[in-house]
Amino acid sequence: MFLPNYGSWLNWIEAEFAALRYFALNGTDHQSHGEQNAAIEGYIRWRNARAQPKTGFATDSPIRTWTHYPTKVA
């Protein structure tokens, strides 16, 4: 069985960065870094006010149920 060395889909922060890009950066043309920073800060304030603990992340992933990991051969 192949195990990837890098699995960004398992990293929770990747989901947060994707949301940040979608809600604060995609489709925008900020005239200055200050405008861009304000958009990012606004999203972070909004997100933090509504934050919930992460539960049930990747519940369908087979990695959550593995008990035997193959030995590295290479």
Predicted model as a PDB file, atoms N, CA, C, CB and O in Angstrom, pLDDT in the B-factor column:
MODEL        1                                                                  
ATOM      1  N   MET A   1       0.847  -1.176   0.000  1.00 47.00           N  
ATOM      2  CA  MET A   1       0.000   0.000   0.000  1.00 47.00           C  
ATOM      3  C   MET A   1       0.893   1.240   0.000  1.00 47.00           C  
ATOM      4  CB  MET A   1      -0.964  -0.002   1.224  1.00 47.00           C  
ATOM      5  O   MET A   1       1.897   1.292   0.711  1.00 47.00           O  
ATOM      6  N   PHE A   2       0.524   2.219  -0.791  1.00 53.00           N  
ATOM      7  CA  PHE A   2       1.292   3.454  -0.907  1.00 53.00           C  
ATOM      8  C   PHE A   2       0.840   4.469   0.139  1.00 53.00           C  
ATOM      9  CB  PHE A   2       1.150   4.044  -2.318  1.00 53.00           C  
ATOM     10  O   PHE A   2      -0.351   4.756   0.260  1.00 53.00           O  
ATOM     11  N   LEU A   3       1.772   4.996   0.876  1.00 51.00           N  
ATOM     12  CA  LEU A   3       1.480   6.064   1.836  1.00 51.00           C  
ATOM     13  C   LEU A   3       2.179   7.334   1.368  1.00 51.00           C  
ATOM     14  CB  LEU A   3       1.940   5.672   3.286  1.00 51.00           C  
ATOM     15  O   LEU A   3       3.405   7.347   1.253  1.00 51.00           O  
ATOM     16  N   PRO A   4       1.437   8.398   1.095  1.00 62.00           N  
ATOM     17  CA  PRO A   4       2.081   9.622   0.616  1.00 62.00           C  
ATOM     18  C   PRO A   4       2.949  10.261   1.697  1.00 62.00           C  
ATOM     19  CB  PRO A   4       1.030  10.619   0.139  1.00 62.00           C  
ATOM     20  O   PRO A   4       2.599  10.248   2.877  1.00 62.00           O  
ATOM     21  N   ASN A   5       4.077  10.815   1.281  1.00 63.00           N  
ATOM     22  CA  ASN A   5       4.940  11.544   2.211  1.00 63.00           C  
ATOM     23  C   ASN A   5       4.301  12.856   2.624  1.00 63.00           C  
ATOM     24  CB  ASN A   5       6.312  11.803   1.583  1.00 63.00           C  
ATOM     25  O   ASN A   5       4.576  13.366   3.711  1.00 63.00           O  
ATOM     26  N   TYR A   6       3.451  13.409   1.770  1.00 67.00           N  
ATOM     27  CA  TYR A   6       2.821  14.694   2.044  1.00 67.00           C  
ATOM     28  C   TYR A   6       1.341  14.568   1.733  1.00 67.00           C  
ATOM     29  CB  TYR A   6       3.476  15.841   1.213  1.00 67.00           C  
ATOM     30  O   TYR A   6       0.965  14.269   0.600  1.00 67.00           O  
ATOM     31  N   GLY A   7       0.516  14.790   2.713  1.00 67.00           N  
ATOM     32  CA  GLY A   7      -0.929  14.712   2.515  1.00 67.00           C  
ATOM     33  C   GLY A   7      -1.594  15.970   3.028  1.00 67.00           C  
ATOM     34  O   GLY A   7      -2.076  16.008   4.160  1.00 67.00           O  
ATOM     35  N   SER A   8      -1.622  17.014   2.189  1.00 66.00           N  
ATOM     36  CA  SER A   8      -2.177  18.291   2.643  1.00 66.00           C  
ATOM     37  C   SER A   8      -3.640  18.168   3.039  1.00 66.00           C  
ATOM     38  CB  SER A   8      -2.028  19.341   1.559  1.00 66.00           C  
ATOM     39  O   SER A   8      -4.119  18.938   3.871  1.00 66.00           O  
ATOM     40  N   TRP A   9      -4.354  17.219   2.460  1.00 64.00           N  
ATOM     41  CA  TRP A   9      -5.762  17.053   2.798  1.00 64.00           C  
ATOM     42  C   TRP A   9      -5.946  16.597   4.236  1.00 64.00           C  
ATOM     43  CB  TRP A   9      -6.413  16.063   1.856  1.00 64.00           C  
ATOM     44  O   TRP A   9      -7.047  16.698   4.777  1.00 64.00           O  
ATOM     45  N   LEU A  10      -4.873  16.088   4.875  1.00 66.00           N  
ATOM     46  CA  LEU A  10      -4.953  15.691   6.279  1.00 66.00           C  
ATOM     47  C   LEU A  10      -4.634  16.840   7.230  1.00 66.00           C  
ATOM     48  CB  LEU A  10      -4.011  14.539   6.543  1.00 66.00           C  
ATOM     49  O   LEU A  10      -4.889  16.746   8.431  1.00 66.00           O  
ATOM     50  N   ASN A  11      -4.078  17.919   6.695  1.00 69.00           N  
ATOM     51  CA  ASN A  11      -3.652  19.036   7.521  1.00 69.00           C  
ATOM     52  C   ASN A  11      -4.805  20.028   7.683  1.00 69.00           C  
ATOM     53  CB  ASN A  11      -2.414  19.729   6.907  1.00 69.00           C  
ATOM     54  O   ASN A  11      -5.256  20.617   6.700  1.00 69.00           O  
ATOM     55  N   TRP A  12      -5.281  20.214   8.904  1.00 74.00           N  
ATOM     56  CA  TRP A  12      -6.434  21.078   9.144  1.00 74.00           C  
ATOM     57  C   TRP A  12      -6.195  22.519   8.728  1.00 74.00           C  
ATOM     58  CB  TRP A  12      -6.808  21.037  10.594  1.00 74.00           C  
ATOM     59  O   TRP A  12      -7.134  23.200   8.316  1.00 74.00           O  
ATOM     60  N   ILE A  13      -4.974  22.995   8.823  1.00 78.00           N  
ATOM     61  CA  ILE A  13      -4.705  24.387   8.493  1.00 78.00           C  
ATOM     62  C   ILE A  13      -4.932  24.649   7.011  1.00 78.00           C  
ATOM     63  CB  ILE A  13      -3.277  24.760   8.880  1.00 78.00           C  
ATOM     64  O   ILE A  13      -5.246  25.775   6.625  1.00 78.00           O  
ATOM     65  N   GLU A  14      -4.778  23.622   6.172  1.00 79.00           N  
ATOM     66  CA  GLU A  14      -5.017  23.793   4.736  1.00 79.00           C  
ATOM     67  C   GLU A  14      -6.468  24.190   4.477  1.00 79.00           C  
ATOM     68  CB  GLU A  14      -4.675  22.497   3.972  1.00 79.00           C  
ATOM     69  O   GLU A  14      -6.735  25.005   3.595  1.00 79.00           O  
ATOM     70  N   ALA A  15      -7.393  23.633   5.223  1.00 79.00           N  
ATOM     71  CA  ALA A  15      -8.802  24.003   5.070  1.00 79.00           C  
ATOM     72  C   ALA A  15      -9.025  25.455   5.473  1.00 79.00           C  
ATOM     73  CB  ALA A  15      -9.698  23.076   5.910  1.00 79.00           C  
ATOM     74  O   ALA A  15      -9.810  26.163   4.843  1.00 79.00           O  
ATOM     75  N   GLU A  16      -8.344  25.894   6.513  1.00 84.00           N  
ATOM     76  CA  GLU A  16      -8.484  27.282   6.951  1.00 84.00           C  
ATOM     77  C   GLU A  16      -7.913  28.245   5.911  1.00 84.00           C  
ATOM     78  CB  GLU A  16      -7.784  27.490   8.302  1.00 84.00           C  
ATOM     79  O   GLU A  16      -8.512  29.286   5.638  1.00 84.00           O  
ATOM     80  N   PHE A  17      -6.750  27.903   5.325  1.00 86.00           N  
ATOM     81  CA  PHE A  17      -6.169  28.762   4.301  1.00 86.00           C  
ATOM     82  C   PHE A  17      -7.042  28.798   3.049  1.00 86.00           C  
ATOM     83  CB  PHE A  17      -4.762  28.285   3.946  1.00 86.00           C  
ATOM     84  O   PHE A  17      -7.161  29.842   2.409  1.00 86.00           O  
ATOM     85  N   ALA A  18      -7.650  27.675   2.699  1.00 86.00           N  
ATOM     86  CA  ALA A  18      -8.535  27.646   1.539  1.00 86.00           C  
ATOM     87  C   ALA A  18      -9.723  28.575   1.758  1.00 86.00           C  
ATOM     88  CB  ALA A  18      -9.020  26.212   1.261  1.00 86.00           C  
ATOM     89  O   ALA A  18     -10.115  29.307   0.849  1.00 86.00           O  
ATOM     90  N   ALA A  19     -10.300  28.550   2.960  1.00 87.00           N  
ATOM     91  CA  ALA A  19     -11.422  29.440   3.268  1.00 87.00           C  
ATOM     92  C   ALA A  19     -10.974  30.900   3.243  1.00 87.00           C  
ATOM     93  CB  ALA A  19     -12.026  29.091   4.643  1.00 87.00           C  
ATOM     94  O   ALA A  19     -11.698  31.758   2.739  1.00 87.00           O  
ATOM     95  N   LEU A  20      -9.812  31.184   3.771  1.00 89.00           N  
ATOM     96  CA  LEU A  20      -9.285  32.554   3.754  1.00 89.00           C  
ATOM     97  C   LEU A  20      -9.143  33.049   2.315  1.00 89.00           C  
ATOM     98  CB  LEU A  20      -7.918  32.623   4.483  1.00 89.00           C  
ATOM     99  O   LEU A  20      -9.560  34.160   1.988  1.00 89.00           O  
ATOM    100  N   ARG A  21      -8.553  32.218   1.462  1.00 89.00           N  
ATOM    101  CA  ARG A  21      -8.403  32.605   0.051  1.00 89.00           C  
ATOM    102  C   ARG A  21      -9.767  32.844  -0.586  1.00 89.00           C  
ATOM    103  CB  ARG A  21      -7.633  31.520  -0.734  1.00 89.00           C  
ATOM    104  O   ARG A  21      -9.950  33.835  -1.293  1.00 89.00           O  
ATOM    105  N   TYR A  22     -10.722  31.955  -0.347  1.00 88.00           N  
ATOM    106  CA  TYR A  22     -12.040  32.046  -0.966  1.00 88.00           C  
ATOM    107  C   TYR A  22     -12.796  33.292  -0.508  1.00 88.00           C  
ATOM    108  CB  TYR A  22     -12.854  30.798  -0.649  1.00 88.00           C  
ATOM    109  O   TYR A  22     -13.356  34.013  -1.334  1.00 88.00           O  
ATOM    110  N   PHE A  23     -12.817  33.547   0.784  1.00 87.00           N  
ATOM    111  CA  PHE A  23     -13.645  34.631   1.318  1.00 87.00           C  
ATOM    112  C   PHE A  23     -12.968  35.993   1.318  1.00 87.00           C  
ATOM    113  CB  PHE A  23     -14.057  34.299   2.706  1.00 87.00           C  
ATOM    114  O   PHE A  23     -13.660  37.011   1.281  1.00 87.00           O  
ATOM    115  N   ALA A  24     -11.634  36.049   1.358  1.00 86.00           N  
ATOM    116  CA  ALA A  24     -10.965  37.350   1.500  1.00 86.00           C  
ATOM    117  C   ALA A  24     -10.105  37.740   0.310  1.00 86.00           C  
ATOM    118  CB  ALA A  24     -10.115  37.342   2.725  1.00 86.00           C  
ATOM    119  O   ALA A  24      -9.816  38.923   0.132  1.00 86.00           O  
ATOM    120  N   LEU A  25      -9.690  36.788  -0.506  1.00 86.00           N  
ATOM    121  CA  LEU A  25      -8.708  37.131  -1.530  1.00 86.00           C  
ATOM    122  C   LEU A  25      -9.141  36.853  -2.966  1.00 86.00           C  
ATOM    123  CB  LEU A  25      -7.463  36.396  -1.263  1.00 86.00           C  
ATOM    124  O   LEU A  25      -8.806  37.626  -3.863  1.00 86.00           O  
ATOM    125  N   ASN A  26      -9.872  35.777  -3.203  1.00 88.00           N  
ATOM    126  CA  ASN A  26     -10.255  35.430  -4.572  1.00 88.00           C  
ATOM    127  C   ASN A  26     -11.128  36.510  -5.197  1.00 88.00           C  
ATOM    128  CB  ASN A  26     -10.989  34.092  -4.594  1.00 88.00           C  
ATOM    129  O   ASN A  26     -12.051  37.022  -4.562  1.00 88.00           O  
ATOM    130  N   GLY A  27     -10.832  36.845  -6.430  1.00 85.00           N  
ATOM    131  CA  GLY A  27     -11.652  37.802  -7.165  1.00 85.00           C  
ATOM    132  C   GLY A  27     -11.524  39.235  -6.695  1.00 85.00           C  
ATOM    133  O   GLY A  27     -12.394  40.059  -6.978  1.00 85.00           O  
ATOM    134  N   THR A  28     -10.462  39.544  -5.987  1.00 85.00           N  
ATOM    135  CA  THR A  28     -10.277  40.905  -5.492  1.00 85.00           C  
ATOM    136  C   THR A  28      -9.079  41.548  -6.165  1.00 85.00           C  
ATOM    137  CB  THR A  28     -10.101  40.913  -3.967  1.00 85.00           C  
ATOM    138  O   THR A  28      -8.185  40.863  -6.662  1.00 85.00           O  
ATOM    139  N   ASP A  29      -9.074  42.862  -6.173  1.00 87.00           N  
ATOM    140  CA  ASP A  29      -7.947  43.615  -6.718  1.00 87.00           C  
ATOM    141  C   ASP A  29      -7.636  44.727  -5.718  1.00 87.00           C  
ATOM    142  CB  ASP A  29      -8.268  44.196  -8.162  1.00 87.00           C  
ATOM    143  O   ASP A  29      -8.032  45.877  -5.908  1.00 87.00           O  
ATOM    144  N   HIS A  30      -6.932  44.374  -4.667  1.00 86.00           N  
ATOM    145  CA  HIS A  30      -6.635  45.341  -3.618  1.00 86.00           C  
ATOM    146  C   HIS A  30      -5.640  46.377  -4.137  1.00 86.00           C  
ATOM    147  CB  HIS A  30      -6.079  44.632  -2.361  1.00 86.00           C  
ATOM    148  O   HIS A  30      -4.655  46.038  -4.793  1.00 86.00           O  
ATOM    149  N   GLN A  31      -5.910  47.627  -3.837  1.00 90.00           N  
ATOM    150  CA  GLN A  31      -5.067  48.721  -4.307  1.00 90.00           C  
ATOM    151  C   GLN A  31      -3.799  48.876  -3.482  1.00 90.00           C  
ATOM    152  CB  GLN A  31      -5.842  50.012  -4.286  1.00 90.00           C  
ATOM    153  O   GLN A  31      -2.841  49.509  -3.924  1.00 90.00           O  
ATOM    154  N   SER A  32      -3.789  48.300  -2.287  1.00 91.00           N  
ATOM    155  CA  SER A  32      -2.609  48.418  -1.424  1.00 91.00           C  
ATOM    156  C   SER A  32      -2.537  47.210  -0.497  1.00 91.00           C  
ATOM    157  CB  SER A  32      -2.650  49.739  -0.600  1.00 91.00           C  
ATOM    158  O   SER A  32      -3.491  46.446  -0.354  1.00 91.00           O  
ATOM    159  N   HIS A  33      -1.379  47.071   0.121  1.00 92.00           N  
ATOM    160  CA  HIS A  33      -1.230  46.005   1.110  1.00 92.00           C  
ATOM    161  C   HIS A  33      -2.140  46.264   2.299  1.00 92.00           C  
ATOM    162  CB  HIS A  33       0.236  45.887   1.572  1.00 92.00           C  
ATOM    163  O   HIS A  33      -2.638  45.324   2.919  1.00 92.00           O  
ATOM    164  N   GLY A  34      -2.359  47.522   2.618  1.00 94.00           N  
ATOM    165  CA  GLY A  34      -3.253  47.861   3.725  1.00 94.00           C  
ATOM    166  C   GLY A  34      -4.663  47.357   3.486  1.00 94.00           C  
ATOM    167  O   GLY A  34      -5.297  46.830   4.401  1.00 94.00           O  
ATOM    168  N   GLU A  35      -5.168  47.513   2.252  1.00 92.00           N  
ATOM    169  CA  GLU A  35      -6.502  47.012   1.912  1.00 92.00           C  
ATOM    170  C   GLU A  35      -6.557  45.488   2.014  1.00 92.00           C  
ATOM    171  CB  GLU A  35      -6.899  47.462   0.495  1.00 92.00           C  
ATOM    172  O   GLU A  35      -7.513  44.916   2.536  1.00 92.00           O  
ATOM    173  N   GLN A  36      -5.529  44.864   1.512  1.00 91.00           N  
ATOM    174  CA  GLN A  36      -5.480  43.404   1.565  1.00 91.00           C  
ATOM    175  C   GLN A  36      -5.403  42.925   3.012  1.00 91.00           C  
ATOM    176  CB  GLN A  36      -4.278  42.873   0.761  1.00 91.00           C  
ATOM    177  O   GLN A  36      -6.094  41.978   3.390  1.00 91.00           O  
ATOM    178  N   ASN A  37      -4.577  43.567   3.814  1.00 93.00           N  
ATOM    179  CA  ASN A  37      -4.478  43.207   5.230  1.00 93.00           C  
ATOM    180  C   ASN A  37      -5.804  43.393   5.937  1.00 93.00           C  
ATOM    181  CB  ASN A  37      -3.404  44.038   5.920  1.00 93.00           C  
ATOM    182  O   ASN A  37      -6.178  42.573   6.776  1.00 93.00           O  
ATOM    183  N   ALA A  38      -6.531  44.468   5.608  1.00 93.00           N  
ATOM    184  CA  ALA A  38      -7.832  44.722   6.232  1.00 93.00           C  
ATOM    185  C   ALA A  38      -8.826  43.616   5.873  1.00 93.00           C  
ATOM    186  CB  ALA A  38      -8.383  46.097   5.794  1.00 93.00           C  
ATOM    187  O   ALA A  38      -9.616  43.194   6.718  1.00 93.00           O  
ATOM    188  N   ALA A  39      -8.790  43.147   4.625  1.00 91.00           N  
ATOM    189  CA  ALA A  39      -9.681  42.066   4.216  1.00 91.00           C  
ATOM    190  C   ALA A  39      -9.345  40.778   4.970  1.00 91.00           C  
ATOM    191  CB  ALA A  39      -9.585  41.837   2.695  1.00 91.00           C  
ATOM    192  O   ALA A  39     -10.242  40.071   5.431  1.00 91.00           O  
ATOM    193  N   ILE A  40      -8.075  40.484   5.090  1.00 92.00           N  
ATOM    194  CA  ILE A  40      -7.646  39.282   5.818  1.00 92.00           C  
ATOM    195  C   ILE A  40      -8.020  39.391   7.288  1.00 92.00           C  
ATOM    196  CB  ILE A  40      -6.124  39.066   5.672  1.00 92.00           C  
ATOM    197  O   ILE A  40      -8.549  38.442   7.867  1.00 92.00           O  
ATOM    198  N   GLU A  41      -7.751  40.538   7.895  1.00 94.00           N  
ATOM    199  CA  GLU A  41      -8.085  40.729   9.314  1.00 94.00           C  
ATOM    200  C   GLU A  41      -9.588  40.645   9.549  1.00 94.00           C  
ATOM    201  CB  GLU A  41      -7.557  42.080   9.809  1.00 94.00           C  
ATOM    202  O   GLU A  41     -10.032  40.091  10.555  1.00 94.00           O  
ATOM    203  N   GLY A  42     -10.363  41.190   8.630  1.00 94.00           N  
ATOM    204  CA  GLY A  42     -11.818  41.114   8.754  1.00 94.00           C  
ATOM    205  C   GLY A  42     -12.308  39.677   8.723  1.00 94.00           C  
ATOM    206  O   GLY A  42     -13.170  39.289   9.512  1.00 94.00           O  
ATOM    207  N   TYR A  43     -11.754  38.887   7.806  1.00 92.00           N  
ATOM    208  CA  TYR A  43     -12.142  37.480   7.741  1.00 92.00           C  
ATOM    209  C   TYR A  43     -11.741  36.746   9.017  1.00 92.00           C  
ATOM    210  CB  TYR A  43     -11.504  36.805   6.520  1.00 92.00           C  
ATOM    211  O   TYR A  43     -12.523  35.967   9.562  1.00 92.00           O  
ATOM    212  N   ILE A  44     -10.525  36.996   9.489  1.00 93.00           N  
ATOM    213  CA  ILE A  44     -10.056  36.310  10.701  1.00 93.00           C  
ATOM    214  C   ILE A  44     -10.927  36.673  11.904  1.00 93.00           C  
ATOM    215  CB  ILE A  44      -8.579  36.667  10.988  1.00 93.00           C  
ATOM    216  O   ILE A  44     -11.261  35.801  12.705  1.00 93.00           O  
ATOM    217  N   ARG A  45     -11.299  37.944  12.041  1.00 95.00           N  
ATOM    218  CA  ARG A  45     -12.197  38.344  13.136  1.00 95.00           C  
ATOM    219  C   ARG A  45     -13.541  37.632  13.022  1.00 95.00           C  
ATOM    220  CB  ARG A  45     -12.408  39.874  13.135  1.00 95.00           C  
ATOM    221  O   ARG A  45     -14.068  37.123  14.011  1.00 95.00           O  
ATOM    222  N   TRP A  46     -14.096  37.599  11.797  1.00 94.00           N  
ATOM    223  CA  TRP A  46     -15.375  36.936  11.564  1.00 94.00           C  
ATOM    224  C   TRP A  46     -15.273  35.452  11.901  1.00 94.00           C  
ATOM    225  CB  TRP A  46     -15.824  37.124  10.104  1.00 94.00           C  
ATOM    226  O   TRP A  46     -16.148  34.903  12.571  1.00 94.00           O  
ATOM    227  N   ARG A  47     -14.202  34.800  11.435  1.00 92.00           N  
ATOM    228  CA  ARG A  47     -14.017  33.360  11.654  1.00 92.00           C  
ATOM    229  C   ARG A  47     -13.818  33.041  13.132  1.00 92.00           C  
ATOM    230  CB  ARG A  47     -12.821  32.848  10.847  1.00 92.00           C  
ATOM    231  O   ARG A  47     -14.391  32.079  13.643  1.00 92.00           O  
ATOM    232  N   ASN A  48     -13.012  33.839  13.814  1.00 92.00           N  
ATOM    233  CA  ASN A  48     -12.756  33.578  15.231  1.00 92.00           C  
ATOM    234  C   ASN A  48     -14.012  33.755  16.075  1.00 92.00           C  
ATOM    235  CB  ASN A  48     -11.656  34.498  15.745  1.00 92.00           C  
ATOM    236  O   ASN A  48     -14.191  33.053  17.071  1.00 92.00           O  
ATOM    237  N   ALA A  49     -14.878  34.679  15.691  1.00 95.00           N  
ATOM    238  CA  ALA A  49     -16.115  34.890  16.438  1.00 95.00           C  
ATOM    239  C   ALA A  49     -17.061  33.695  16.302  1.00 95.00           C  
ATOM    240  CB  ALA A  49     -16.808  36.165  15.960  1.00 95.00           C  
ATOM    241  O   ALA A  49     -17.927  33.500  17.155  1.00 95.00           O  
ATOM    242  N   ARG A  50     -16.913  32.904  15.259  1.00 93.00           N  
ATOM    243  CA  ARG A  50     -17.794  31.773  15.001  1.00 93.00           C  
ATOM    244  C   ARG A  50     -17.081  30.421  15.099  1.00 93.00           C  
ATOM    245  CB  ARG A  50     -18.413  31.918  13.637  1.00 93.00           C  
ATOM    246  O   ARG A  50     -17.643  29.401  14.699  1.00 93.00           O  
ATOM    247  N   ALA A  51     -15.885  30.400  15.612  1.00 88.00           N  
ATOM    248  CA  ALA A  51     -15.075  29.177  15.647  1.00 88.00           C  
ATOM    249  C   ALA A  51     -15.700  28.118  16.546  1.00 88.00           C  
ATOM    250  CB  ALA A  51     -13.658  29.492  16.128  1.00 88.00           C  
ATOM    251  O   ALA A  51     -16.241  28.419  17.610  1.00 88.00           O  
ATOM    252  N   GLN A  52     -15.613  26.888  16.097  1.00 85.00           N  
ATOM    253  CA  GLN A  52     -16.075  25.730  16.854  1.00 85.00           C  
ATOM    254  C   GLN A  52     -14.938  24.710  16.878  1.00 85.00           C  
ATOM    255  CB  GLN A  52     -17.386  25.116  16.229  1.00 85.00           C  
ATOM    256  O   GLN A  52     -14.111  24.692  15.967  1.00 85.00           O  
ATOM    257  N   PRO A  53     -14.886  23.874  17.889  1.00 81.00           N  
ATOM    258  CA  PRO A  53     -13.851  22.823  17.887  1.00 81.00           C  
ATOM    259  C   PRO A  53     -14.020  21.916  16.679  1.00 81.00           C  
ATOM    260  CB  PRO A  53     -13.911  21.988  19.189  1.00 81.00           C  
ATOM    261  O   PRO A  53     -15.140  21.638  16.251  1.00 81.00           O  
ATOM    262  N   LYS A  54     -12.914  21.463  16.138  1.00 74.00           N  
ATOM    263  CA  LYS A  54     -12.965  20.559  14.989  1.00 74.00           C  
ATOM    264  C   LYS A  54     -13.252  19.146  15.483  1.00 74.00           C  
ATOM    265  CB  LYS A  54     -11.634  20.603  14.178  1.00 74.00           C  
ATOM    266  O   LYS A  54     -12.499  18.587  16.280  1.00 74.00           O  
ATOM    267  N   THR A  55     -14.333  18.590  15.005  1.00 75.00           N  
ATOM    268  CA  THR A  55     -14.693  17.213  15.332  1.00 75.00           C  
ATOM    269  C   THR A  55     -15.128  16.530  14.047  1.00 75.00           C  
ATOM    270  CB  THR A  55     -15.823  17.152  16.419  1.00 75.00           C  
ATOM    271  O   THR A  55     -15.676  17.171  13.150  1.00 75.00           O  
ATOM    272  N   GLY A  56     -14.890  15.271  13.962  1.00 71.00           N  
ATOM    273  CA  GLY A  56     -15.331  14.514  12.807  1.00 71.00           C  
ATOM    274  C   GLY A  56     -14.584  14.868  11.526  1.00 71.00           C  
ATOM    275  O   GLY A  56     -15.145  14.764  10.435  1.00 71.00           O  
ATOM    276  N   PHE A  57     -13.331  15.283  11.645  1.00 67.00           N  
ATOM    277  CA  PHE A  57     -12.562  15.665  10.457  1.00 67.00           C  
ATOM    278  C   PHE A  57     -12.125  14.410   9.712  1.00 67.00           C  
ATOM    279  CB  PHE A  57     -11.326  16.529  10.844  1.00 67.00           C  
ATOM    280  O   PHE A  57     -11.520  13.515  10.303  1.00 67.00           O  
ATOM    281  N   ALA A  58     -12.429  14.340   8.416  1.00 67.00           N  
ATOM    282  CA  ALA A  58     -12.063  13.217   7.546  1.00 67.00           C  
ATOM    283  C   ALA A  58     -12.554  11.891   8.120  1.00 67.00           C  
ATOM    284  CB  ALA A  58     -10.542  13.169   7.346  1.00 67.00           C  
ATOM    285  O   ALA A  58     -11.792  10.929   8.212  1.00 67.00           O  
ATOM    286  N   THR A  59     -13.825  11.842   8.504  1.00 71.00           N  
ATOM    287  CA  THR A  59     -14.364  10.633   9.128  1.00 71.00           C  
ATOM    288  C   THR A  59     -14.381   9.441   8.189  1.00 71.00           C  
ATOM    289  CB  THR A  59     -15.755  10.892   9.628  1.00 71.00           C  
ATOM    290  O   THR A  59     -14.345   8.297   8.644  1.00 71.00           O  
ATOM    291  N   ASP A  60     -14.436   9.687   6.885  1.00 74.00           N  
ATOM    292  CA  ASP A  60     -14.460   8.587   5.925  1.00 74.00           C  
ATOM    293  C   ASP A  60     -13.060   8.141   5.503  1.00 74.00           C  
ATOM    294  CB  ASP A  60     -15.251   8.992   4.703  1.00 74.00           C  
ATOM    295  O   ASP A  60     -12.919   7.233   4.685  1.00 74.00           O  
ATOM    296  N   SER A  61     -12.041   8.765   6.049  1.00 72.00           N  
ATOM    297  CA  SER A  61     -10.673   8.444   5.647  1.00 72.00           C  
ATOM    298  C   SER A  61     -10.258   7.081   6.186  1.00 72.00           C  
ATOM    299  CB  SER A  61      -9.699   9.526   6.135  1.00 72.00           C  
ATOM    300  O   SER A  61     -10.439   6.794   7.370  1.00 72.00           O  
ATOM    301  N   PRO A  62      -9.698   6.237   5.311  1.00 73.00           N  
ATOM    302  CA  PRO A  62      -9.244   4.927   5.794  1.00 73.00           C  
ATOM    303  C   PRO A  62      -8.066   5.042   6.762  1.00 73.00           C  
ATOM    304  CB  PRO A  62      -8.852   4.044   4.615  1.00 73.00           C  
ATOM    305  O   PRO A  62      -7.804   4.117   7.530  1.00 73.00           O  
ATOM    306  N   ILE A  63      -7.364   6.156   6.730  1.00 66.00           N  
ATOM    307  CA  ILE A  63      -6.222   6.328   7.627  1.00 66.00           C  
ATOM    308  C   ILE A  63      -6.667   6.294   9.089  1.00 66.00           C  
ATOM    309  CB  ILE A  63      -5.497   7.649   7.324  1.00 66.00           C  
ATOM    310  O   ILE A  63      -5.904   5.868   9.956  1.00 66.00           O  
ATOM    311  N   ARG A  64      -7.876   6.731   9.368  1.00 66.00           N  
ATOM    312  CA  ARG A  64      -8.370   6.733  10.747  1.00 66.00           C  
ATOM    313  C   ARG A  64      -8.558   5.316  11.299  1.00 66.00           C  
ATOM    314  CB  ARG A  64      -9.689   7.491  10.823  1.00 66.00           C  
ATOM    315  O   ARG A  64      -8.597   5.130  12.515  1.00 66.00           O  
ATOM    316  N   THR A  65      -8.673   4.327  10.426  1.00 71.00           N  
ATOM    317  CA  THR A  65      -8.950   2.971  10.891  1.00 71.00           C  
ATOM    318  C   THR A  65      -7.769   2.020  10.737  1.00 71.00           C  
ATOM    319  CB  THR A  65     -10.127   2.420  10.152  1.00 71.00           C  
ATOM    320  O   THR A  65      -7.865   0.858  11.130  1.00 71.00           O  
ATOM    321  N   TRP A  66      -6.673   2.483  10.181  1.00 69.00           N  
ATOM    322  CA  TRP A  66      -5.519   1.604   9.995  1.00 69.00           C  
ATOM    323  C   TRP A  66      -4.931   1.203  11.341  1.00 69.00           C  
ATOM    324  CB  TRP A  66      -4.449   2.289   9.129  1.00 69.00           C  
ATOM    325  O   TRP A  66      -4.761   2.032  12.235  1.00 69.00           O  
ATOM    326  N   THR A  67      -4.627  -0.067  11.464  1.00 67.00           N  
ATOM    327  CA  THR A  67      -3.941  -0.546  12.662  1.00 67.00           C  
ATOM    328  C   THR A  67      -2.586  -1.125  12.321  1.00 67.00           C  
ATOM    329  CB  THR A  67      -4.784  -1.588  13.380  1.00 67.00           C  
ATOM    330  O   THR A  67      -1.726  -1.253  13.193  1.00 67.00           O  
ATOM    331  N   HIS A  68      -2.386  -1.477  11.061  1.00 69.00           N  
ATOM    332  CA  HIS A  68      -1.105  -2.053  10.624  1.00 69.00           C  
ATOM    333  C   HIS A  68      -0.530  -1.160   9.517  1.00 69.00           C  
ATOM    334  CB  HIS A  68      -1.288  -3.543  10.116  1.00 69.00           C  
ATOM    335  O   HIS A  68      -1.144  -0.990   8.463  1.00 69.00           O  
ATOM    336  N   TYR A  69       0.615  -0.612   9.762  1.00 65.00           N  
ATOM    337  CA  TYR A  69       1.260   0.241   8.779  1.00 65.00           C  
ATOM    338  C   TYR A  69       2.376  -0.523   8.085  1.00 65.00           C  
ATOM    339  CB  TYR A  69       1.805   1.517   9.438  1.00 65.00           C  
ATOM    340  O   TYR A  69       3.198  -1.154   8.748  1.00 65.00           O  
ATOM    341  N   PRO A  70       2.415  -0.473   6.737  1.00 65.00           N  
ATOM    342  CA  PRO A  70       3.459  -1.189   6.018  1.00 65.00           C  
ATOM    343  C   PRO A  70       4.850  -0.681   6.355  1.00 65.00           C  
ATOM    344  CB  PRO A  70       3.228  -1.082   4.538  1.00 65.00           C  
ATOM    345  O   PRO A  70       5.034   0.497   6.662  1.00 65.00           O  
ATOM    346  N   THR A  71       5.810  -1.560   6.298  1.00 68.00           N  
ATOM    347  CA  THR A  71       7.201  -1.200   6.536  1.00 68.00           C  
ATOM    348  C   THR A  71       7.732  -0.427   5.345  1.00 68.00           C  
ATOM    349  CB  THR A  71       8.061  -2.452   6.801  1.00 68.00           C  
ATOM    350  O   THR A  71       7.425  -0.759   4.200  1.00 68.00           O  
ATOM    351  N   LYS A  72       8.527   0.601   5.605  1.00 67.00           N  
ATOM    352  CA  LYS A  72       9.157   1.330   4.509  1.00 67.00           C  
ATOM    353  C   LYS A  72      10.182   0.428   3.849  1.00 67.00           C  
ATOM    354  CB  LYS A  72       9.817   2.645   5.010  1.00 67.00           C  
ATOM    355  O   LYS A  72      11.078  -0.091   4.515  1.00 67.00           O  
ATOM    356  N   VAL A  73      10.058   0.240   2.552  1.00 61.00           N  
ATOM    357  CA  VAL A  73      10.962  -0.643   1.823  1.00 61.00           C  
ATOM    358  C   VAL A  73      12.068   0.147   1.146  1.00 61.00           C  
ATOM    359  CB  VAL A  73      10.192  -1.459   0.789  1.00 61.00           C  
ATOM    360  O   VAL A  73      13.211  -0.306   1.080  1.00 61.00           O  
ATOM    361  N   ALA A  74      11.731   1.320   0.648  1.00 57.00           N  
ATOM    362  CA  ALA A  74      12.721   2.103  -0.108  1.00 57.00           C  
ATOM    363  C   ALA A  74      13.577   2.958   0.775  1.00 57.00           C  
ATOM    364  CB  ALA A  74      12.042   2.973  -1.119  1.00 57.00           C  
ATOM    365  O   ALA A  74      14.452   3.671   0.284  1.00 57.00           O  
TER     366      ALA A  74                                                      
ENDMDL                                                                          
END                                                                             
